[in-house]
Amino acid sequence: MYARIAILISFLFSVPSYASHHESALTDLQVVTEALITTVTENREEMTNHRMVLYSTVDEIIRPTFDFRRVSGLALGKWWRKATDAQKVQFENEFSNLVIRTYATAIIGYTNHDIKWKLSDPIKNKVKVSAKITDSNGVVVDVVFKMAQSKRYEGWRIYDVTIEGISIILTYRSTFNDEAAVSGVAGVIKSIKEKNNSCN
């Protein structure tokens, strides 16, 4: 799964060749992309040596592009409905940190890729931003950002990502379901928190 997330980072950090004129979903990602490229390029040495600087910087830039409440509910699946309000808050906090730190770790090894973008027509309040990513070895990977509008936020936010047809959220859900079946939602939260602490 982490390899797929690394591919996602390569996509997110590549300079797009054009912007959509009819949807802001793609242009929102472009703004994030340019900000990340500039920040990582100018501060790579410091971020490599001080991971908390890396994590906090990436968090600040990336977090506004995700609907982490929706992402959390999808990732936890049926256990989300069984979680208390306090557990939902804890899970969202720890899970969002895990996702961002995983992305941040992949940033350090980023190299440029050739990207071909495609923006789907919106269906109600949802849209897909797709890309064919070609690496330096000529390997092509298909990535799709699923984005939606919500009353909780302005603009478009990511709620899932698929790489070669495999959903990152559903992959997490499978892992969390197995853990929750044994130790409950509290056990899942504890496990994620331990992973986050190991990244410090």
PyMOL commands that set and color helices and strands:
alter all, ss='L'
color gray80, all
select helices_A, chain A and resi 2-12+24-49+51-65+68-76+78-82+85-107+168-198
alter helices_A, ss='H'
color red, helices_A
select strands_A, chain A and resi 114-119+126-134+140-149+156-163+166-167
alter strands_A, ss='S'
color yellow, strands_A
deselect
rebuild
show_as cartoon
